[in-house]
Amino acid sequence: MRTAIRVTFLASAFVTSSTLIAAEPSDPPLIERTKLFGNPVKAYGRISPDGKWLSFTAPRDGVLNIWVAPVDNIDAAKPLTNERERPIRSYFWTPDSKQILFIQDKGGDENFLLYGVDVATAKQTTLTPFKKTRAEVVGISSRHKDRILVGLNNRDPKWHDVHSLNLKTGKLTLVQRNTGYGGFLADNDLHLRMALKSRDDGGMDYYRISNGKIETKPFATVGLEDALTTNPAGFTADNKTLYWIDSRGRNTAALIAQDVASGETKVIGESPKADISGTLTNPKTLQVEAYQAEYLKPEWSALDKDIGATLEWLKYKLGASPNVQARTDADDKWIVSADKVVEPSAVYLFDRKAGTLTKLYTGRPELVGAPLVPMWPVEIKARDGLTLPSYLTLPASADANRDGKPDRAAPMVLFVHGGPWARDEFGYNPYHQWLANRGYAVLSVNYRASTGFGKEFLAAGNLQWGKKMHDDLIDSVDWAVANGVTTPDKVAIMGGSYGGYATLAGLTFTPDKFACGVDIVGPSNLFTLLETIPPYWEAFKQQFYQRMGDPTTEAGRALLKEVSPLTYTDRIKKPLLIGQGANDPRVNKRESDQIVDAMKAKNIPVTYVLFPDEGHGFARPANNIAFNAVAENFLQPCLGGRAEPIGDGLKGSTIQVLNGSKYVNTLDQSLASK
């Protein structure tokens, strides 16, 4: 960014006695971007159901691929796949331990196909060989290990037909043609037992399936208020019990066990402040043995005494709440890890019989000893009294004694989560660590509409995009200023998806509140956003309409226009950086194009970065590193923090700067050398 732009945009009406932190000799060394955002050495550690193999993803020629090793010798690992462009980010073992299945799309288009690779021969097969198709796993059985159920929308992009996939031959057999249902639930015999269908009010109806036929009348109805907090969670192995995560008749979603024969239900797990967010299930019986809820920090509650003792022992040994990543069928070996925030996560093999923990790997060993800083849970009061569970990370120079209370004010980045029906969580966050290392306080706020805190908190965000949801973010900035975290003239807003929308809203609805903004794949026009949602979201379209605004009504269209940042482009007067994936199926490239074109038409500076091989976010590490290189050199003159020079940070990426490269320090030179 040129100095002239900074002076024009950052002239502040505030006079403050607070002292902002400048770079000092006592500042910790810069952590290189590549160490935070490059490929991990290993990730996604798993163990095969039969306990014979370890698996993980690791770089092969610079791209994350799947590797396997004998369970007793991880050093003998060999690559099983050979992806050359996009990293493998999701995989799982087949029940018979003979194959590993993974999904992969092209260029971020989210048309995920399902692939299988034989562990013995490394032969790879495309199991869903269709174009413009998104495969989804519908059912996996602990009893029938030779097949699984998959959903395919190759016949109609809106609806997924259910097929049985023979894992040995790859043959697909149609099980259920989908005539308008948003999803299906299978039991442990791979029989479809339930179908769900969207209601006009944004809720869901649930229908029983008997002998392959869907009943005409729903056996359960879930209204809009419970639609995002109530879902069936699977059957036990004997198919006699059905679990639900259920908020009906209560605020926070509880863990419910329902007797299939009688229909009787029983609450077996609940939390007064948070929804049940996860379960630990016995691999043989499929009975829930423990459940997790997270208000400010994740907490396990055990239903089984032995499992409870095991979790407590693991917490003691690991130094933090354990994450159980995989269990063998015999349940004699687990893959576990723990998040200590200020250390890179390590993964262990836990032998239950021997009572031993064997370290398998540290995912990012290059961060061992790095100046990582703590994350602090905080509760912030919104102007209407709603409590906002949030997370604050302070730079080392602003919190010398690490007590979570600032010694002096620092520039701050308000980092807003996407969704918006998602949440920020406690734990190691590379963005918090990166920005704090550059000298910024980082605040992430669970604004109303965030999930995990009960249906009332979620519903408080209905029709409040750019309104009370935005007020929550403004109130959080005011809290940070009042508590000495930052000063009012040195706050940036940054985020992806809804967080990108919040960035654009911040610079248009409250143009004097933020010094600058970084929008990553954020929508600028909510009407065109709803026009271009993926077809396979058809079943949930009414939920969008009820929670955002209905584009089929005059009142809804007026609301969507009112809360679209594009409507107020002429109010933007602070520096803006936009990052977009060309193939984004959720937030179409047009969302970024529209506001950039409008700004250019009004001679308002903006920097616009495009990645032609990405979708909703940047999956390729080289692209993520490149964008973050641009972002920190955009933020540095705006907030006065530190920045690692762009240097060769663009190499290996497909970055295209469509507008405003001159507004980011040394970006033109780096593009020329790339």
Summary of the structure (lengths in Angstrom):
residues: 674
radius of gyration: 25.1
end to end distance: 19.2
largest distance: 73.7
contacts: 2354
relative contact order: 0.10
helix: 23%
strand: 31%
